[in-house]
Amino acid sequence: MENVLFRYLLLTLLDYGRAPHPVSQRTDSLLIFRLKVLFMELTETLKAFIEEGADWERKQTTLPGVSIIRLPATKNRPASLAIDVNPLGENGLPMKKKGIMIMNAAELAAFRALFNNEKADSLVKALEEILPERKSAGKAKKADVLQL
């Protein structure tokens, strides 16, 4: 899993179509080094979270609507982590009561395939056509700001 993510980051950020150039190669090497360091820091943070976090504890990420949840151990498996995806609405609150939990690359690929399917778009349009418009639930978050 780590190698797949790292290769994806490299392929996304590097342009392999350009002609090699000494400065370009140095820049690429520096970028690769920085990606490795960031990936190692992320891995260490996740390891610490799974070992020291409380059951069902949630850690927010820098990606709005995406958090990491520590799942408790069961009889059949040790404690684990899952990605919780629950996009935020215009009011800054999660759109759903519960998000989608993703635990591995296969699940992520399956959800991507479903969400990118044109038939899913058609189904949503048909539902919107026959169902009344829903009001957004919840109130906007109040900022914790000291006003002077």
C-alpha positions in Angstrom: 0.0 0.0 0.0 2.8 2.4 0.9 4.6 1.8 -2.4 1.4 2.3 -4.4 0.7 5.6 -2.7 4.3 6.7 -3.1 4.4 5.8 -6.8 1.1 7.6 -7.4 2.5 10.8 -5.8 5.6 10.6 -7.9 3.7 10.0 -11.1 1.3 12.8 -10.3 4.0 15.4 -9.4 6.8 14.6 -11.9 6.6 15.2 -15.6 8.4 12.4 -17.3 7.9 13.8 -20.8 10.5 16.5 -20.6 14.1 16.1 -21.7 16.5 15.4 -18.9 18.4 18.4 -17.6 20.9 18.6 -14.7 18.9 21.3 -12.9 15.7 19.3 -13.6 17.2 16.1 -12.3 18.3 17.9 -9.1 14.9 19.3 -8.7 13.3 15.9 -9.2 15.7 14.3 -6.7 14.8 17.0 -4.1 11.1 16.5 -4.8 11.4 12.8 -4.4 13.3 13.2 -1.1 10.6 15.6 0.2 7.9 13.2 -0.8 9.6 10.4 1.0 10.1 12.5 4.2 6.4 13.5 4.1 5.2 10.0 3.6 7.4 8.7 6.4 6.1 11.4 8.7 2.5 10.5 7.8 3.2 6.8 8.4 4.7 7.5 11.8 1.8 9.7 12.8 -0.7 7.0 11.8 1.3 4.3 13.7 1.2 6.4 16.8 -2.5 7.1 16.4 -3.3 3.4 16.1 -1.2 2.5 19.1 -2.1 5.4 21.4 -5.5 6.7 20.2 -8.8 5.9 21.9 -11.4 3.7 20.4 -13.5 5.6 17.8 -11.2 8.6 18.1 -11.3 10.8 15.0 -8.4 12.8 13.6 -9.2 15.6 11.1 -7.1 15.9 8.0 -6.2 18.9 5.9 -8.6 17.7 3.3 -12.1 19.1 4.3 -14.6 16.3 4.8 -12.0 13.6 5.3 -10.9 12.2 8.7 -9.2 9.2 10.1 -11.0 7.0 12.7 -9.4 4.5 15.0 -11.5 1.4 15.0 -11.4 -0.7 18.2 -10.0 -4.3 18.3 -12.5 -7.1 17.9 -12.1 -10.9 18.6 -10.9 -11.5 15.1 -8.7 -8.4 14.3 -6.5 -5.9 16.1 -7.4 -2.2 16.3 -7.2 -0.5 12.8 -7.7 2.8 11.1 -10.2 3.8 8.4 -10.7 6.9 6.3 -14.0 8.5 6.9 -15.3 10.5 3.9 -18.2 12.9 4.6 -18.2 16.1 2.5 -19.0 19.4 4.1 -22.0 21.4 3.0 -22.1 25.1 2.4 -22.8 25.6 6.1 -19.5 23.9 7.1 -21.3 20.9 8.6 -21.0 17.3 7.3 -23.6 16.5 4.7 -24.6 13.1 6.2 -24.9 11.7 9.7 -22.4 9.0 8.9 -19.8 9.2 6.2 -18.3 6.4 4.0 -15.5 4.4 5.7 -12.7 3.3 3.4 -10.2 0.8 4.8 -8.0 -0.2 1.8 -7.1 0.7 -1.8 -9.5 -1.8 -3.2 -12.5 -0.2 -1.5 -11.3 3.3 -2.6 -11.0 2.0 -6.2 -14.5 0.5 -6.0 -16.1 3.7 -4.8 -14.2 5.7 -7.4 -15.6 3.4 -10.1 -19.1 3.8 -8.8 -19.0 7.6 -8.4 -17.5 8.0 -11.9 -20.1 5.8 -13.6 -22.4 7.8 -15.8 -25.4 5.7 -14.8 -25.0 7.0 -11.2 -25.4 10.6 -12.6 -28.5 9.5 -14.4 -29.9 7.9 -11.3 -29.3 11.0 -9.2 -31.0 13.2 -11.8 -34.0 10.9 -11.9 -34.3 11.0 -8.1 -34.0 14.8 -8.0 -36.7 15.0 -10.6 -39.3 13.0 -8.6 -38.4 13.9 -5.0 -39.1 17.2 -3.4 -36.1 19.5 -2.7 -34.6 18.9 0.8 -33.7 21.7 3.1 -30.1 21.6 4.4 -29.9 20.3 8.0 -28.1 22.0 10.8 -26.8 25.5 11.4 -23.5 26.9 10.4 -20.7 26.6 12.8 -19.9 29.6 14.9 -16.3 30.6 14.9 -14.6 30.5 18.2 -13.3 34.0 17.9 -12.8 36.5 20.7 -14.4 39.8 19.6 -13.0 43.0 21.0 
